[in-house]
Amino acid sequence: MKNEKDYEKATFRFNLIAPVVNRTDKMSPGEITRYFSDVAKRDHVIPGSTRNTVSIRSLERWKEAYEKYAYEGLLPKTGTKKGICAVSQEVLDHAVALRKEVPARSVEQIIYIMETTGIVKEGELCDSTLSRHFRLLNLPRVPVPGAGNSDVGHKRFEASEPMELVQSDFKHAAYLQDPNKPGKFIRTKLIVSLDDYSRYILHGEFYFDETLASMEDCLWKTVLKHSAPRQYYCDNGSAFSSKHLANICARLGTRLSHTKPRVPAGRGKVEKFFKFIDSSFLGEVNLLIKKGNITTLAELNRHFNLWLDGYYHCRIHKGTGEKPKDRFAKYVPGKVYTPDELMRIFLMSESRKVDKTGCISFQGIVYDCDPGLSGKTIEARYNPSDLSEIEIWFDDKFICNAKEVAPRENFNNYSSRHSTYLKAEKIAKKQTPTAKESSYIQSSFMDAAQKTAYSHLLDDLPLKYSDKNTGGVANS
């Protein structure tokens, strides 16, 4: 069964190959080779690994796996790792010397050198084992001084077609009355999905928070209306940096990317849109709020959609020279998802062990699972906003939908279970052996088991303590 770390690794692999596999116009072999070579030269934070580089061959294998099995093909294969857990001092001394000679050498390079020179046999030394020794000896890998290019200023960019790049962010907006605390006002948060090419707002909505659930709801509605974007570009906030969002994007075939911390210039288009919101929308709705014409979140969102469709999308954008709705009209929709399909993609998941009664405890609720799963670890997939029913998966296969345990129903089923017991007892009485049949029974099952155990005991005794010829135990 796959766990959270496996999905994190698969998502990392997808993000590296996304520019190749999710393009509408396919790259030529030469372009793919150049891109993979560039990726292999960079340093990466690899989930579950101390290495910080990937090989071109790994990228090629991941590309082939994704094209054949989609996202599932990127999940790590289960199996035992080969290699040894201990390293001799001589081997370790060689490895340390190689690291000190060129501090930028990776563990993979060092093992390769040692294998080709005959210091260790191929596959004898694990990457993780050598990395652990390097950490204990405080010998980290040091990047080559001056490697890489530092950013100088900021260059303008624009996607080449609709839905190629979607920018998203939160904005603190107008104050509304708190529905849970009458008389108290709470600040609303607006989140939008903006198409980079057309500046069209794919979906925008006001919420009372800026949590992962709000962000997912906006993305869900965006994909439902317009299909999945090829790239989803956002900041480093907690909602956008969650592992769950990364898994969702990977399942959609969308590359998830973030701007550098404290550098919002990369999301310039959505920031510019927020400034336009300040100048042409918030002033108007604040006036309506003061007059009492807008009192709820639903009313605020209704006015926002009217402003979008009646004004923003219909005006000529200074950056493009076209109306956002006309520029976005060039888009040819991709895969269309049904609400049920999207719901499964957006489900969160956690691992649980099924107890002997065939139940699991999840989010403070006890759920009934398949009794055949007792003692096994399953994956529970759920919608955090609706826990009335959750999906049970085992070995990456859907098993059933689990609902909350109803103890009273189990009690009512007692009569049928008791009736089955009485029927079995009646049949057993009919099969009681007669007096004649009993005479054929020489010993009980336990007598037979005792005899077998005793014979095994004699076989296991040392030769000098037993007499194999007579079958008895020799005198000591």
N, C-alpha and C positions, 0 to 999 in steps of 0.2 A: 504494500500500500504506500502511496506517495504521501509525504508530509509537507509541511510548510516550506522547509528548506529546499525540497525538490522543486517546488513551484517557483521559488525565488531564483534557483539556478536556471530553470527553463526560461523565465522572463529575462534574465540577464543575457542569455544566449540569443533570444529573439531580438532584443534591442541592438545587438551588434550586427545582425544580418538583415535587420528591417529595411535599410535603404536599398537592399538588393532584391528581397523577396516580395515587397509590397508596392512595387512600382507598376504603373499601367504599361509604360513602355519598357520592355526588358533591356537590361544591360547586355552589352557584348561581352564575350569571354575576357577580352583584354581589359575592359572597364572593371569587371568583377575582380580580376587579379590585382589591378592597381588599388582598388578600394580595400581588399583584404590585406594587402601588403601594408597599407597605411594604418589599418586597425591593429595589425600585429606589432607595429612599432610603438603604439601608445601604451601607457600604463593604465590598468583598470583595477577597480575594487571587485574582486571575484568572490561571490558568495561561497562560503565553506572552503576557501582555499587561501593559502598564504602566498600563492603566486600572484603576480600582477600583470602578466602578459598572456596572450593566447597565440597559438600557432595558426598559420594559414591553413594547414590541413584540418585543424579543428573547426575553423570557420566553414570550410568546404563541406565537412561532414554534417554540420548543423544545417547548412543550406539544403543539402540533399534530404536530410531527415524531415525538415519542415515542409519541403515541396511534396514529400510522399505521405506524411502523417499529420501535417499541420502542427499546431501547438503541442499536441501530445507527443510528437516525435522528438521534442527537445527535452523532455523529462529524463532525468538520469536513469539508467538501467540498474535494476536491483541485482546484487551479486556480491560476493566477497572480494575484497581487494587482495591483490597479490603483493608479496614483498615481505620483508622482515621487520620486526619491531625494534631490534637492537642493532647498533652499529659498532663495529670493532674500532678500537682507538686508532689503528693504522689508517682505516678508511676515513674516519672522521678527520684525522690530521691532513690527509690529502684534500678533502673537501674544504677545510678551513683555509688551506694554502691557496686553493683556486679562487675562493671568495675574496681573500685579501689581495690577491694579484690584480683582479678586476672587480671592484666592489659592485659594479653594475650588473654582474653576471646573475642570471636567474638560477634557481634551484634546478630547473629543467636542464639548463645549459651545463651546469656542473656535473649532474648525473650523466649526461650524454658524453662529456669528456672522459669521465671515469670509466664508462662502459667501453668506449672505443679504444682506450689505452690499456684495457684489461685489468684495471684496479678492482672492479666489481663485475659480476656477470650481469647480462641483460635482464632487467626485471627484478634484480635482487634487492635494490634499494628503492624505498618509497619516497616520493616527493614530500609527503607530510612528515615522515620520520626525520629527514634531513632538515626540513624547515624548523621542526621542533628543537633540534640541537642548535641550530643557528640562533633561535630566539633565546635559548638558555645561555649561549655564549655571547649574546648581545652583538650579533653580526648581521644587522639588517642590510638589505639591498639598498645601495645608494645610487640615485639617478645620475646620469652623466651630466656634469656641469654645463649649463648653457643649452641643454636639449630642449626642443620645443620652441614655439614662437609665442611671445607675450602679445596680448591684445593691445593694439594701438588705436585708440579712438573707437568709434562705432560706425559700421557701414550699414547703409540701408539695404534691406532685402525684401523680396516679395515672392510668394509662391507662384508657380507657373500656371496653375489651374485651380478651380474650386475644390475644396475638401482635401487638398494636398497637405495643408497645414492649418490646424485650428488652435487658436490661442484662448486660454481661459484664466479667469482670475476672480477674486472676491473684491467687493467695494463696500465700505461702510456708508450707509445712505440715510434715509429719512427716519424720524422717530415715530413710532406708533404705540398705542396703548397696549400694555402687556395683557394678553387674554387670560392669564392665570392670576394677575394681580391688578384688579380694577383701580384706576386712578394713577397707576404708575406707567411711565413711558419707557420703551425699550427701543434701541437702535436696530434697524433692519440691515440685512446684508444682501447685496445684489451679486449674483454670479452669472456670468455670461459665457457663451461659446461663440467666438468670433472667427469667421472664415477669413484667413489672411489675404487671399487673392481678391475677394470682392468686398470685404469689410461688412458682409452681411451677418446679422446676428442670428445664428442657427437656433439658439434658445437662450432666453434670459429669464431669471426669476428671483424674486425677493424671498428671503427666509429670515427667521429670527436667530439663526446661528450660522457659523461657517465651518461645520463639521464634515466628516467624511460622508455621512448620510446625505447631506444637502448637495455636496459636490456630485455624488453618484447619481442622485435623482436628476440633476441637470444634464449630466452626460447621458444617462439612460434616455431621456426625452430627446436629446440631440440626435442620438443614433437611431431612435425609433422613427423620427421625422425625415432624416436625411441620409441614413446609413452611416457606417463607421469612417472616420477620417484616416488618412494614411499616417499622420503624425499629430500627436496631442501635446501642445507646448504650454507649460505652466510654471509657476514659481515653486519655491521649496517649502511652502507651508505644510503643516502636519497632514492636512487632508490630501494634498497632492503628492506627498512623499510616502504615502502608505503602500505597503507591500500588496494590499488587496487591489488598489488601483492599478498597480503594475501588472498584476495577474489578469485583470479585466482587459486591459489594453492588449496584452499579448494574445488573449483568446479571440479578441476582435481582429487581430492582425494589424493593430495600430502601434506605431512606435511612440513610446512615452519619453519626453525629454523635458528638462528643466533649465531655467536660466541660472546663471551663477549666483551664489548667495550675495545679497546686497547689491546686485547689478540688475535693476528692473528695465534697463534700456532695451534689452532683447525683446521685451513684450511691449514695445512702443506703441503698437497699433491699438491694443486693448487699453493701455493707459490713456492714449489720446481719446478713445471713445468715452472713458470715464470722465475726462475733463469736459467733453461735450454733454454728458449727462448732467454734470454740475451746472453748466451754463444754460441748458435749454429744457431740462426736465424737472430737476429737483425743486427749483424755485416755484414751478407751477404746482407741483403736487403738495409742497409744504403749505401753499396757500389754501388748497382744497382740504388739507388735514386740519388747518386752523378753523376753517368754516364748518368742519364736521361732515364734509362730503365723502371723506375717505377715513374709515375707522378700522378696517380689517386688512389683513395681508392679501386676501383674495381681491379686494377692491383695488389695492395698490398695484397688484400684478395685472389686473384688467386694464387700468390706465396706462401701464407701461407698454403692454402689447398694442394698445391703440396708438400710442406715441410712436412705436417702432414702425408699424405698418402704414400709419397715416402721415408720418413725417420723415423719420430717419431713413428708411429704406427707399423713399421716393425722391429724396434730394440728391443733387449731384455731389459726390464726394470730391473734395479738393485734391486728395492724393491720387485718385484714379481717373478723375474727369468723367466718371459714369455714375449712374445710380446704383447703389448696392444690389437692389433686386434685379436690375437688368444684367449686371455683371455676373451675378450668381446663377442666372437663368441658363448660362452655358453649361452648367453641371449636368452630367449624365449619371444618375444614381447608380450606386454599386449594389452589393448584396442587400436585399430587403429582409429585415428581421421581424418576426412576429413578437408580440409582447411576451409570450411564453418562452420563446427561444432566448430573448434578451434576459428574462428573469433568471434563467439557468446560468447564463454567463456571468451575471452580476451577483450570484449567491456567494456568501462568505462561507468558509469551511474551517472546521476544527476536528481534531482527532479525539475519540472517546473509546473506552473499553466497555464492551457489553457484559453486564453481570450475569450471574447464573439464572436469573429470572427472565433474561432476554430483554433487559431494559438498560437505558443509559440516563445519566443525570446531566442536563445541559441547561445553562443559564437559569439554574434554580428550579427547573421543571424536569420531571421524570417522564421519559418517552418509552413507548412500547416498540421494540424492534422485532425482527425475525428471530424466534427462539433458536434457530440453527446457528446464530452468530454468537451465542453465549461463549464468553471467554476470549473473543477475538476483538481486535482493535479496528474500528470502522472510521469512516470519514463522514462527519455530519455537515451537510450543506444547508444554509438557512438564510432567510431574509430577516435582517435585524429588526425591521419594523413590523414583522408578522411571524410570531413564533408558535402559532397555532398548529403548524405542521412543518416538519423538516424532512429533508431527503437523506436517506442512508445509502452510502456507497462503500463497496468493499472490493479491493483489488481493481480500482478504477472502473467498476461496473455498478450501475444503479441497481439497488436491491428492492427498496420499498420506500413509501412515505410513512413516517412515524408520527403518531399523534400522542398527546398527553395521556398518561396511564389513567384508566378509570377503575379504581379498586372495587367499586360497587358492582360493576359489570362482571368483574372477575369472580366476585362472591356469588352472583346470580348463576354463574356457570358451574357452581359446585355440584348441583343436583345431577347434571348430565355426566360430569366426571365420576360421581359416586355410583351412578347407574352402570357405567362402563366397568367400574371396579367389581361390583356385585356379579355382573355377567361373567367376568373372567374367573372369579372365585367359584362359581357354580360349575364351570367347565373343568376347573382343576379338580373338584371333588369327584367328578365322573371318571377322571383318569387315575384315581387311587388304585394301586396294585392289589390284586386279590391275594389270599393266603398262599395259593399255589405259585403265583408269580413272585411272591416275596421269597419263596424258597430258593429261587434262582439268583437272588441278589446276595453276593458273597461279601461285599464291603460297601461302605459309603464312599461318596466322592472325596471326602476329606481323608479317608483311609488310603485311597489311591494317590492323592496328592502327597501324603506323608511318605508313602513308599517311594514315589519318584524323587522327592527331595532327599531321602536318605541315600538312594543310589547315586545321586549327583554328588552328595557329600563324600561318599567313598571314592568316587572318581577324582575329586579335587584334593584328597589327602596325599601328602608326599609318599613316594614309593617305599621309603624305609619304615614308614609307620603302617603300611597295609600289606596284606597277604593277597596278591592278585590271584594266586592259584586256588585258594580256599574260599575267597570272597569275604573273609572275616578280617577284623582289625588285629594286627600283630601286637603281641605283648610288648610293652615298653620296657 
